């Protein structure tokens, strides 16, 4: 509102200035209006001038804000990920009670499973899981990193203790690294990049013939946090996750090439020997911080999104748009995040007919088969508020396929299926309750669900930050754009758009990128028989010397590897090469990528 006041004052000053010029040029007309040096003595003229200044200030403000309706219509098709708020999120731990849960084998929890907050206020916040989760009847009872004097190498040991009465086969364990970034970043790098050998032990007996592999989780299409919007690559949503919810990448998968039979009271230990080069990360400085609390099983990221039917809308012929309310009684607690489905209900011949309506900005105009030529599209009106940084109202409009207002019948009703969020309310939750922070309908008795970190605040959509034109300028993503002498600058600009909240720690990562070179290459594709050779591009990224010792450098490079996969030419591949400036021995060649396909 303060911003609108400044526009109003500018418009009023402009009218007074122009009024003075008008009075000097046309004194007779000015006298009839009562103008004297740009100010009228007639109170009615004064009120008209002030009213006009208010209306024109609104227009001026909206033009300065990049004409949001036009921008949103364009971005909804080209870059829809920029239009949505990033909801509150956290990491949840699902801990079955060792004695009373009754769990004897792994229990699968699909992604999208709803959990409900045990909030002390009247508002119950709904979250849903991001990763598919397998709850295993085991817990980590010991974890450590130590220097082995016999081998003169660093080793990491993690021990799983199986519940009484359990019996199951285990071929994969997913650990969440729960701790400060300075510790988890180093452990993540050591496990994903510095492993020399992995030994599996069951009750202190070495399991010969069973091989294990360690990899990072969270970089694939089914693991992005936000629902897929539009027809853009999932990598864009993954980039949003990396800059808005980095904790969700602190997951490690340990996969065995065959199932290992475990039963009541068994001990299952991973002994991971690190390379000599692991010493450069100074593991001795984090040795005392590595314990069973660092390695957590049965965890998943959760996001404050849930599906809900909105209040029905009764249509009238003279109304152009309708406000969509998720809940009339909880307008401030339940907010519209996106609209999934719109259905028109029409009473005809003593029957209620249903007409599924399509989005005006969608891609189904030529193939749509519906008896009523009605499409829908939404618009958002945002304004400041004393209680929150902004308030947003969602309106829906109906039109024909040409964009003109559609003809509706009296008594028509719209039903809308929406995805909703609770806004900033989850961030007021106090996590760590001994009885658990969440409830769920998961079929496990005495399941304690806790938030390992406090739910974050909802981040506003990027377009609220006055970045519309920067976003439009970056929509053309191809390897030609990144090539040339200023390729590193262009890549930094691309990534900085996603860091719209100016997170200082993320800004450091972006500034690491010093040089970028594109080189056409031909290479044999691994894992394909008969052998096939394809043309592709090598993308060499040189990072600053400061990146070499940063604990999160490896994870940033892993993300960059997937992000640059967007630039794979048609029927070709990209291959990223990273190197620290002035340190040739740090050169690392990453796997080939054709878009989202990895050749290994």
URMOTA-V139150 format. One record per pair of residues at least 4 apart in sequence whose ideal C-beta (glycine too) atoms are under 8 Angstrom apart, sorted by the first residue. I is the first residue (numbers start at 1). J is the second residue. Records with the same first field share a line. If there is no record, write none. Layout:
I->J + J
This chain:
1->5 + 383 + 384
2->6 + 384
3->7 + 61 + 384
4->8 + 57 + 58 + 61
5->9
6->10
7->11 + 57 + 58 + 60 + 61
8->12 + 53 + 54 + 57
9->13
10->14 + 57 + 60
11->15 + 52 + 53 + 54 + 56 + 57 + 60
12->16 + 49 + 50 + 53
13->17
14->18
15->19 + 38 + 49 + 52 + 53
16->20 + 38 + 39
17->21 + 38
18->22 + 38
19->23 + 30 + 35 + 38 + 39 + 40 + 49
20->24 + 37 + 38
21->25 + 38
22->26 + 29 + 30 + 35 + 38
23->27 + 30 + 35 + 36 + 37 + 38
26->30
27->31
28->32
29->33
30->35 + 36
31->35
33->40 + 42 + 45
34->40 + 41 + 42 + 45
35->39 + 40 + 45
36->40 + 41
39->46
40->45 + 46 + 49
42->46
43->47
44->48
45->49
46->50
47->51
48->52
49->53
50->54
51->55
52->56
53->57
54->58
55->59
56->60
57->61
58->62
59->63
60->64
61->65
62->67 + 68
63->67
65->466 + 468
66->71 + 463 + 466 + 468 + 469
67->71
68->72 + 380 + 382 + 463 + 468
69->73 + 379
70->74
71->75 + 463 + 468 + 472
72->76 + 83 + 379 + 380 + 463
73->77 + 361 + 377
74->78 + 472
75->79 + 80 + 82 + 83 + 463 + 468 + 471 + 472
76->80 + 83 + 230 + 361
77->230 + 361
78->232 + 475
79->232 + 236 + 471 + 475
80->84 + 229 + 230 + 232
81->226 + 229 + 230 + 232 + 236 + 237 + 240
82->461 + 462 + 463 + 471
83->229 + 461 + 462 + 463
84->226 + 229 + 337 + 338 + 461
85->337 + 421 + 458 + 459 + 460 + 461
86->226 + 240 + 244 + 245 + 458 + 459
87->303 + 304 + 305 + 337 + 421 + 458
88->125 + 303 + 304 + 421 + 422 + 423 + 424 + 425 + 426 + 427 + 455 + 456 + 457 + 458
89->225 + 244 + 245 + 248 + 301 + 302 + 303 + 304 + 455 + 456
90->127 + 247 + 301 + 302 + 426 + 431 + 451 + 452 + 453 + 454 + 455 + 456
91->176 + 178 + 247 + 248 + 250 + 299 + 300 + 301 + 302 + 451 + 452 + 453
92->115 + 127 + 129 + 299 + 300 + 301 + 302 + 437 + 438 + 449 + 450 + 451 + 452
93->176 + 296 + 298 + 299 + 448 + 449 + 450 + 451 + 452
94->109 + 133 + 135 + 298 + 299 + 300 + 442 + 447 + 448 + 449
95->139 + 298 + 447 + 448 + 449 + 450
96->101 + 103 + 135 + 137 + 163 + 298 + 444 + 446 + 447 + 448
97->101 + 445 + 446 + 447 + 448
98->139 + 163 + 164
99->164
100->445 + 446
101->137 + 163 + 444 + 445 + 446 + 447
102->444 + 445
103->107 + 135 + 137 + 163 + 166 + 444
104->137 + 163 + 165 + 166 + 167 + 168
105->137 + 166 + 167 + 168
106->134 + 135 + 136 + 137 + 168 + 170
107->134 + 135 + 442 + 443 + 444
108->132 + 133 + 134 + 135
109->113 + 129 + 132 + 133 + 134 + 135 + 300 + 442
110->129 + 132
111->128 + 129 + 130 + 131 + 132 + 133 + 222 + 300
112->128 + 129
113->128 + 129 + 133 + 440 + 442
114->126 + 127 + 128 + 306 + 440 + 441
115->126 + 127 + 128 + 129 + 302 + 438 + 439 + 440 + 449
116->124 + 125 + 126 + 127 + 438 + 439 + 440
117->124 + 125 + 126 + 127 + 426 + 429 + 437 + 438
118->433 + 435 + 436 + 437 + 438 + 439
119->123 + 124 + 125 + 425 + 429
121->425 + 428
123->330 + 333 + 422 + 425
125->304 + 422 + 425 + 426 + 429 + 455
126->304 + 305 + 306 + 422
127->302 + 303 + 304 + 305 + 306 + 426 + 438
128->302 + 303 + 305 + 306
129->133 + 300 + 301 + 302
130->223 + 224 + 225 + 248 + 300 + 301 + 302 + 303
131->174 + 217 + 218 + 223 + 251 + 300 + 301
132->222
133->298 + 299 + 300
134->172 + 174
135->298 + 442 + 444 + 447
136->168 + 170 + 173 + 297 + 298
137->162 + 163 + 166 + 168
138->160 + 161 + 162 + 163 + 166 + 262 + 268 + 297
139->160 + 161 + 163 + 297
140->158 + 159 + 160 + 161 + 175 + 292 + 295 + 296 + 297
141->159 + 160 + 161 + 292
142->157 + 158 + 159 + 292
143->156 + 157 + 158 + 159 + 290 + 291 + 292 + 294 + 295
144->156 + 157 + 287 + 290 + 291
145->154 + 155 + 156 + 157 + 187 + 190 + 283 + 286 + 287 + 290
146->154 + 155 + 157 + 287
147->152 + 153 + 154 + 155 + 283 + 284
148->152 + 153 + 154 + 155 + 273
151->155 + 273
153->196 + 273 + 274 + 275 + 276 + 278
154->190 + 273 + 274 + 278 + 279 + 283
155->271 + 272 + 273 + 274
156->187 + 190 + 191 + 270 + 271 + 272 + 274 + 290
157->269 + 270 + 271 + 272
158->175 + 269 + 270 + 272 + 295
159->267 + 268 + 269 + 270
160->173 + 267 + 268 + 269 + 297
161->267
162->166 + 262 + 263 + 264 + 265 + 266 + 267 + 268
163->264
164->264 + 265
165->264
166->262 + 263 + 264
167->261 + 262 + 263 + 264
168->261 + 262 + 263
169->259 + 260 + 261 + 262
170->256 + 259 + 260 + 262 + 268
171->255 + 256 + 257 + 258 + 259 + 260
172->253 + 254 + 255 + 256
173->253 + 254 + 297
174->217 + 251 + 252 + 253 + 254 + 297 + 299
175->251 + 252 + 254 + 295 + 296 + 297
176->250 + 251 + 252 + 295 + 296 + 297 + 299 + 452
177->183 + 184 + 187 + 188 + 250 + 251 + 252 + 294 + 295 + 296
178->184 + 250 + 293 + 294 + 295 + 296 + 299 + 452
179->183 + 184 + 289 + 293 + 294
180->184 + 289
181->185 + 505 + 551 + 552
182->186 + 286 + 551
183->187 + 286 + 289 + 290 + 294 + 551
184->188 + 250 + 294 + 551
185->189 + 550 + 551 + 552 + 553 + 554 + 555
186->190 + 281 + 283 + 286 + 551
187->191 + 286 + 290 + 294
188->192 + 216 + 250 + 252 + 551 + 552 + 554 + 555
189->193 + 194 + 281 + 551 + 553 + 554 + 555
190->194 + 195 + 274 + 278 + 281 + 283
191->195 + 214 + 252 + 272
192->214 + 215 + 216 + 252 + 554 + 558
193->554
194->274 + 275 + 277 + 278 + 281
195->214 + 272 + 273 + 274 + 275
196->273 + 274 + 275
197->272 + 273
198->211 + 212 + 213 + 214 + 254 + 270 + 271 + 272 + 273
199->206 + 270 + 271 + 272 + 273
200->206 + 207 + 210 + 212 + 256 + 260 + 268 + 269 + 270 + 271
201->205 + 206 + 207 + 267 + 268 + 269 + 270 + 271
202->207 + 260 + 262 + 266 + 267 + 268 + 269
203->266 + 267
204->267 + 269
207->260
210->256 + 257 + 258 + 260
211->256 + 257
212->254 + 255 + 256 + 257 + 270
213->254 + 255 + 257
214->252 + 253 + 254 + 255 + 272
215->252 + 253 + 255
216->249 + 251 + 252 + 253 + 555 + 558
217->223 + 249 + 251 + 252 + 253
218->223 + 241 + 248 + 249 + 251
219->223 + 238 + 249 + 558 + 559 + 562
220->596
221->234 + 596
224->228 + 234 + 237 + 238 + 241
225->237 + 240 + 241 + 245 + 248 + 301 + 303
226->237 + 240 + 241 + 303 + 305
227->305 + 338 + 419
228->234 + 237
229->237 + 338
231->363
232->236
233->566 + 595 + 596
234->238 + 596
235->239 + 562 + 563 + 565 + 566 + 596
236->240
237->241
238->242 + 559 + 562 + 563
239->243 + 495 + 498 + 559 + 563
240->244 + 498
241->245 + 246 + 248 + 249
242->246 + 249 + 498 + 559
243->495 + 498 + 499 + 503 + 506
244->459 + 498 + 501
245->301 + 456
246->250 + 506
247->301 + 453
248->301
249->555 + 559
251->299
254->270
256->260
260->268
262->266 + 268
274->278 + 283
278->283
279->283
280->549
281->549 + 551
282->286
283->287
286->290
289->294
290->294
296->452
299->452
302->451
304->421 + 422 + 426 + 455 + 458
305->337 + 419 + 420 + 421
306->419 + 420 + 421
307->340 + 417 + 418 + 419 + 420
308->326 + 327 + 334 + 417 + 418 + 419 + 420
309->415 + 416 + 417 + 418
310->324 + 325 + 326 + 336 + 415 + 416 + 417 + 418
311->324 + 325 + 326 + 327 + 328
312->413 + 414 + 415
313->322 + 324 + 396 + 413 + 414 + 416
314->411 + 412 + 413
315->319 + 322 + 398 + 408 + 411 + 412 + 413 + 414
316->408 + 410
317->407 + 408 + 409 + 410
320->397 + 405
321->379 + 395 + 396 + 397
322->395 + 396 + 397 + 414
323->393 + 394 + 395
324->336 + 339 + 378 + 394 + 395 + 396 + 416 + 418
325->331
326->330 + 331 + 334 + 335 + 336 + 418 + 420
327->331 + 333 + 334
330->334
332->387 + 423
333->422 + 423 + 425
334->420 + 421 + 422
335->392 + 420 + 421 + 422 + 423
336->394 + 418 + 419 + 420
337->418 + 419 + 420 + 421
338->418 + 419
339->378 + 394 + 396 + 416 + 417 + 418 + 419
340->417 + 418 + 419
341->356 + 416 + 417
342->356 + 357 + 376 + 396 + 414 + 415 + 416 + 417
343->354 + 355 + 356 + 357 + 414 + 415 + 416
344->354 + 355 + 356 + 357 + 372 + 374 + 412 + 413 + 414
345->352 + 353 + 354 + 355 + 412 + 413 + 414 + 415
346->352 + 353 + 355 + 372 + 409 + 411 + 412
347->351 + 352 + 353 + 411
348->353
355->370 + 371 + 372 + 374
356->370
357->370 + 374 + 375 + 376 + 398
358->362 + 364 + 365 + 368 + 370 + 375 + 376
359->364 + 375 + 376 + 377
360->375 + 376 + 377 + 399 + 401 + 403
361->377
364->368
365->401
370->374
373->400 + 401 + 406
374->398 + 399 + 400 + 406 + 408
375->398 + 399 + 400 + 401 + 406
376->396 + 397 + 398 + 399
377->396 + 397 + 399
378->394 + 395 + 396 + 397
379->394 + 395 + 397
380->392 + 393 + 394 + 395
381->392 + 393 + 395
382->390 + 391 + 392 + 393 + 464
383->390 + 391
384->389 + 390 + 391
385->389 + 390 + 391
388->423 + 424
389->460
390->460 + 464
396->414 + 416
397->405
398->405 + 406 + 408
399->403 + 404 + 405 + 406
400->404 + 405 + 406
408->412
421->458
422->426
423->458
424->428 + 457 + 458
426->455
427->454 + 455 + 456 + 457 + 458
429->437 + 451 + 454 + 455
430->454
431->437 + 450 + 451 + 452 + 453 + 454 + 455
432->437 + 450 + 451
433->437 + 450
435->448
436->447 + 448 + 449 + 450
437->449 + 450 + 451
438->449 + 450 + 451
439->449
440->447 + 449
442->447
451->455
459->501
460->464 + 465
462->467 + 471 + 497 + 498 + 500
463->467 + 468 + 471
465->500
467->471 + 497 + 500
468->472
469->473
470->474 + 493 + 497
471->475 + 497
474->493 + 494 + 497
476->481
477->481 + 494 + 566 + 567
478->482 + 567
479->483 + 518 + 537 + 539 + 567 + 569 + 574
481->490
482->487 + 490 + 491 + 516 + 518 + 539 + 567
483->487 + 518
486->490
487->491 + 515 + 516 + 517 + 518
488->492 + 513 + 514 + 515 + 516 + 541 + 542
489->493
490->494
491->495 + 513 + 516 + 541
492->496 + 510 + 511 + 513
493->497
495->499 + 510 + 513 + 563
496->507 + 510
499->503 + 506 + 507 + 510
502->507
503->507
504->508
505->509
506->510
507->511
508->512 + 546 + 550
509->547 + 552 + 556
511->544
512->543 + 544 + 546 + 547 + 550 + 553 + 556
513->541 + 542 + 543 + 544
514->542 + 543 + 544 + 581
515->540 + 541 + 542 + 581
516->539 + 540 + 541 + 542
517->538 + 539 + 540
518->537 + 538 + 539
519->537 + 538 + 540
520->535 + 536 + 537
521->535 + 536 + 537 + 538 + 575
522->533 + 534 + 535 + 536
523->533 + 534 + 536 + 573 + 575 + 592
524->531 + 532 + 533
525->531 + 532 + 533 + 534 + 573 + 592 + 599
526->592 + 599 + 600
527->599 + 600
528->532 + 599
534->571 + 572 + 573
535->569 + 572
536->568 + 569 + 572 + 573 + 574 + 575 + 592
537->567 + 568 + 569 + 572 + 573 + 574 + 575
538->574 + 575 + 576 + 577
539->564 + 567 + 574 + 575 + 576 + 577
540->576 + 577 + 578 + 579
541->557 + 560 + 564 + 576 + 577 + 578 + 579
542->578 + 579 + 580 + 581
543->547 + 548 + 553 + 557 + 578 + 579 + 580 + 581
544->580 + 581
545->580 + 581 + 582 + 583
546->550
547->553 + 556 + 580
548->553 + 580 + 583 + 586
549->553
552->556
553->557
554->558
555->559
556->560
557->561 + 576 + 578 + 588 + 590
558->562
559->563
560->564 + 576 + 578
561->565 + 576 + 590 + 591 + 593
562->593
564->574 + 576 + 593
565->574 + 593 + 594 + 595 + 596
566->595
567->574
568->572 + 573 + 574 + 593 + 594 + 595
572->594
573->592 + 593 + 594 + 599
574->592 + 593 + 594
575->589 + 590 + 591 + 592 + 593
576->589 + 590 + 593
577->587 + 588 + 589 + 590
578->586 + 587 + 588 + 590
579->583 + 584 + 586 + 587 + 588
580->586
591->598 + 599 + 600
592->598 + 599
593->597 + 598 + 599
594->599
